[in-house]
Amino acid sequence: MFIAKNSDQFKRLFVDKLKTMLSDDELGAFILVLANSRQNAFLKAELADALQKNFVALKGRYATGALEATGDDIDVFRQLLDIELDGIPLWQTKTTGEWEVVLNDMRQLRPARASSQRFKSISQHFDETKFHFNKPFLKPEMLWQGDYEGAAISVLYNKFPFSGYHLLIAVSPEKNQPQLMTEQNHQLISSLAVNVAKLVPGFGIGFNSLAAGASVNHFHAQGFVRQLPFPIEAGHWSHNGGTQQYPLAVRHFTNSVKSWRYVKRLIEEDVAFNCVYRQESCYVVTRNYQGSVSLPGWLNGAGWLDVAGVMTVSDMDTFESLAADEIEDGLACLKRPS
């Protein structure tokens, strides 16, 4: 079993683990739980009382100078001090043309990471001195650990989630593999996408190569639960057998062996790419290296969700004004020259 045997058990575990993570001296955990609680009304209601009590306790410790935390977490907390938690809204969603736009206020508090860096290759050696998923301080952020098809899997919460029930899935983290896809890991992720979706409908997996939105060079993918299809899955696109051209180059596979052959070629040619695994389907999107082209501010750090047609923004003005043609132009900036 991977995490849970059905949707109800999965959602219950997701909530319960978040509650137990809260502590009067763990500021990072508070920020993580708060950000996750704004995904939907169910999570907000389940976590509201525990978050409010924790917020009061943390403010008391902060006022006396007794709150120890990283500089990033302190910066985030300072921005939260003068607001009421109830004033932080749930995610809002709208469609414009073919695309989806999500307003996620908490994302504006996220510190810049490697997703804003420039890269010369999608292949880098693992660096133990940098952030990775074996760090001891991450243990409280673990949702599940176990074995799947002979591989050790660690599943962590995303501190600043941008997709429903957003998870970080570290595959064989003890091996210290860099963020470079291998055949074994591709087949394992493909299997997870098929088998877990049978138990938890809507489950899927996203993957960012380096230079394509990955912010940690330690092999991982990103899980989510979403019942609705992504814009990239619509039948009228040419990669799905239709006649309309997507703004980016997309290949759609329903066979994991064939999709690996294509991904392997991209790796050999040092091409940046994103993958979206949905049941038997694997969508592979090639793109320009991040930092190599100028992008609109709302698209900086674009990863698998953006190329799948869902744009995450963190301010109301952008949410209300972002139009379909702007999204298409922004995605087109990511497209590699033919």
C-alpha positions in Angstrom: 0.0 0.0 0.0 1.2 3.5 -0.8 0.1 6.0 1.9 -3.6 4.9 2.1 -6.1 2.4 0.8 -8.7 4.9 -0.2 -9.5 8.6 -0.5 -11.2 9.0 2.9 -8.2 7.4 4.6 -5.8 9.5 2.7 -7.5 12.8 3.5 -7.9 11.8 7.2 -4.2 11.0 7.4 -3.3 14.2 5.6 -5.2 16.3 8.2 -4.1 14.3 11.3 -0.5 14.5 10.4 -0.7 18.2 9.9 -2.3 18.6 13.3 0.4 16.6 15.1 3.1 18.6 13.4 2.1 21.8 15.2 4.2 22.8 18.2 4.7 26.0 20.2 8.4 26.1 19.2 8.2 25.0 15.6 7.6 28.0 13.4 8.3 26.2 10.2 5.6 23.7 10.9 3.1 26.4 11.6 3.8 28.0 8.2 3.5 24.7 6.5 0.2 23.8 8.1 -1.2 27.2 7.5 -0.3 27.1 3.8 -1.8 23.6 3.4 -5.0 24.6 5.2 -5.9 27.1 2.5 -6.3 24.5 -0.2 -10.0 23.9 0.4 -12.9 24.5 2.9 -12.5 21.0 4.4 -8.8 21.5 5.4 -9.4 25.0 6.7 -12.3 23.9 8.9 -10.4 20.9 10.2 -7.2 22.8 11.1 -8.6 26.2 12.1 -8.7 25.8 15.9 -5.3 24.1 16.2 -3.7 26.8 14.0 -5.2 29.7 16.0 -4.0 28.3 19.3 -0.5 27.7 17.8 -0.5 31.2 16.3 -1.1 32.8 19.7 1.6 30.7 21.4 4.1 31.5 18.7 3.4 35.2 18.8 4.0 35.1 22.6 7.3 33.4 22.2 8.3 35.8 19.4 7.5 38.8 21.6 9.8 37.6 24.3 12.6 36.7 21.9 12.3 33.0 22.8 11.2 31.9 19.3 14.1 30.2 17.4 13.7 29.6 13.7 15.4 30.1 10.3 15.7 33.6 8.9 13.3 32.6 6.1 10.6 31.5 8.6 11.0 34.6 10.7 10.6 36.8 7.6 7.4 34.9 6.8 6.1 35.2 10.3 6.7 38.9 10.5 4.4 39.3 7.5 1.7 37.3 9.3 1.9 39.0 12.7 -0.5 41.9 12.0 -3.2 39.8 10.2 -6.0 37.6 11.3 -5.7 34.0 10.1 -9.3 34.0 9.0 -8.4 36.8 6.7 -6.1 34.5 4.6 -8.5 33.3 1.9 -8.9 29.8 0.4 -7.4 29.3 -3.1 -9.6 30.8 -5.8 -9.8 29.5 -9.3 -11.0 30.9 -12.6 -10.8 29.8 -16.2 -9.9 32.0 -19.1 -9.9 30.6 -22.5 -8.2 27.2 -22.4 -6.4 27.9 -19.2 -6.9 27.9 -15.4 -5.7 30.5 -13.0 -5.4 29.9 -9.2 -5.0 32.7 -6.6 -2.9 31.3 -3.8 -2.0 34.2 -1.4 0.5 32.1 0.7 2.7 31.5 -2.3 3.9 35.2 -2.2 5.6 34.4 1.1 7.7 31.6 -0.4 11.5 32.3 -0.3 13.2 32.1 -3.7 15.0 28.8 -4.2 16.8 27.1 -7.1 13.8 27.5 -9.3 15.0 31.1 -9.9 18.5 30.0 -10.8 20.2 29.7 -14.1 21.4 26.3 -15.3 23.9 25.2 -17.9 22.8 21.5 -17.8 20.0 19.4 -16.5 22.6 17.1 -14.9 24.4 18.1 -11.7 26.1 16.0 -9.0 24.3 15.6 -5.7 25.6 18.0 -3.1 25.2 16.8 0.4 25.9 20.3 1.8 22.8 21.8 0.1 19.2 21.2 1.0 18.0 17.6 0.5 15.3 15.3 1.8 17.5 13.4 4.3 17.9 16.4 6.5 16.9 15.5 10.1 14.7 18.6 10.6 12.4 17.4 7.9 11.2 14.3 9.8 8.2 16.1 11.3 7.1 17.1 7.8 6.9 13.4 6.7 3.4 12.2 5.8 4.5 8.6 5.0 7.5 6.3 4.6 7.4 2.9 3.2 8.4 0.5 0.4 7.0 0.5 -3.1 8.1 -2.1 -5.7 11.4 -2.6 -3.8 12.2 1.1 -3.5 12.2 3.1 -0.3 9.8 6.1 -0.6 9.5 9.1 1.7 6.5 11.4 1.2 6.6 14.9 2.6 4.3 17.8 2.7 5.0 20.7 0.4 5.6 23.8 2.6 4.0 26.1 0.1 1.6 23.9 -1.9 0.3 24.9 -5.3 -1.8 21.8 -6.2 -4.4 19.9 -4.3 -3.0 17.6 -1.6 0.4 18.5 -2.8 3.2 16.0 -1.9 6.9 15.7 -2.3 7.8 12.1 -3.2 11.4 11.3 -2.6 12.4 8.0 -4.3 15.2 6.0 -2.6 16.4 9.2 -0.8 19.1 7.1 0.9 20.9 6.7 -2.4 21.4 10.5 -2.7 20.4 10.5 -6.4 20.4 13.9 -8.2 17.3 15.3 -9.9 18.0 13.4 -13.1 15.4 10.8 -14.3 16.4 7.2 -14.6 14.6 4.3 -16.3 14.0 2.7 -12.9 12.5 5.8 -11.4 10.5 6.6 -14.4 8.9 3.1 -14.4 8.3 3.4 -10.6 6.6 6.8 -11.0 4.5 5.5 -13.9 3.4 2.5 -11.8 2.5 4.8 -8.9 0.4 7.0 -11.1 -1.6 4.0 -12.4 -2.0 2.1 -9.1 -2.6 4.8 -6.6 -5.2 6.5 -8.8 -7.3 3.3 -8.5 -7.4 3.8 -4.8 -7.4 7.6 -4.6 -9.2 8.9 -7.7 -7.5 12.0 -9.2 -4.0 11.1 -7.9 -1.2 12.0 -10.3 2.4 12.9 -10.3 4.4 15.9 -11.7 8.1 16.0 -12.4 10.5 18.9 -13.0 14.0 18.3 -14.4 16.7 20.7 -13.4 16.5 23.9 -15.5 12.7 23.2 -15.7 11.5 24.3 -12.2 13.2 21.8 -9.9 14.3 23.6 -6.7 16.0 20.6 -5.0 18.7 18.5 -6.6 17.7 15.3 -4.8 15.6 12.9 -6.8 11.9 13.6 -6.2 8.5 13.9 -7.9 5.4 15.8 -6.8 2.1 14.1 -6.0 -1.3 15.7 -6.2 -5.0 14.8 -6.1 -7.1 16.5 -8.8 -10.3 15.1 -10.2 -10.6 17.6 -13.1 -8.4 17.1 -16.2 -5.6 19.6 -16.8 -5.8 21.9 -19.8 -3.0 19.8 -21.4 -5.3 16.8 -21.3 -8.0 18.3 -23.5 -8.8 16.2 -26.6 -8.6 19.0 -29.1 -4.8 19.4 -28.8 -2.7 17.8 -31.5 -0.7 15.8 -28.9 -4.0 14.1 -28.0 -5.1 13.5 -31.5 -6.9 16.8 -32.1 -6.1 19.7 -34.5 -5.2 22.6 -32.2 -1.6 23.3 -31.4 -0.5 23.7 -27.8 1.8 26.7 -27.0 4.5 24.2 -26.0 6.0 21.1 -27.6 4.2 18.1 -25.9 4.4 14.4 -26.4 1.7 12.2 -25.0 2.5 8.6 -24.2 0.3 5.8 -22.9 3.2 3.3 -22.7 5.9 3.7 -20.1 8.5 2.0 -22.2 8.0 4.4 -25.1 7.9 7.4 -22.8 11.2 6.4 -21.3 12.8 6.1 -24.7 11.8 9.7 -25.4 12.9 11.0 -21.9 16.2 9.1 -22.3 16.9 11.0 -25.6 16.1 14.3 -23.9 18.5 13.6 -21.1 21.2 12.6 -23.6 20.7 15.8 -25.5 20.6 17.8 -22.2 17.1 19.2 -22.9 15.0 20.5 -20.0 11.6 19.0 -19.6 8.6 18.5 -17.3 6.4 15.4 -17.0 2.8 14.9 -15.9 1.8 11.4 -15.0 -2.0 10.7 -15.0 -3.0 7.1 -14.8 -1.6 5.4 -17.9 -0.7 8.8 -19.6 2.6 10.5 -19.4 2.8 14.0 -20.9 6.4 15.2 -21.6 6.9 18.9 -22.3 10.3 20.2 -23.5 11.2 23.8 -22.8 13.8 26.5 -22.7 16.1 26.5 -19.7 14.8 28.6 -16.8 16.6 31.9 -16.8 17.5 31.7 -20.5 14.5 33.8 -21.6 12.6 36.7 -20.2 9.2 35.6 -18.7 6.4 37.6 -17.2 6.6 37.9 -13.4 3.5 35.6 -12.9 5.3 32.8 -14.7 8.7 32.9 -13.1 9.8 29.5 -11.7 7.4 27.7 -14.1 7.2 24.0 -13.5 5.0 21.0 -14.4 1.8 22.6 -13.3 2.3 25.7 -15.4 3.1 23.8 -18.5 0.0 21.7 -17.9 -2.0 24.8 -18.2 -2.6 25.9 -14.6 -1.1 29.3 -13.6 -0.6 30.0 -9.9 -0.6 33.7 -8.9 -0.4 35.3 -5.5 -2.1 38.7 -5.9 -5.7 39.6 -6.7 -4.9 42.1 -9.4 -3.0 39.6 -11.5 -5.7 36.9 -10.8 -8.5 39.2 -12.1 -6.6 40.7 -15.0 -4.6 37.7 -16.4 -6.1 36.9 -19.9 -5.9 33.9 -22.1 -3.7 35.5 -24.7 -1.2 36.6 -22.0 -1.0 33.0 -20.8 -0.5 31.7 -24.3 2.3 34.2 -25.0 3.9 33.4 -21.6 3.9 29.7 -22.3 5.2 30.3 -25.8 8.3 32.0 -24.3 9.2 28.7 -22.8 9.0 26.9 -26.1 12.4 25.7 -27.5 13.2 26.7 -31.0 12.4 24.0 -33.6 
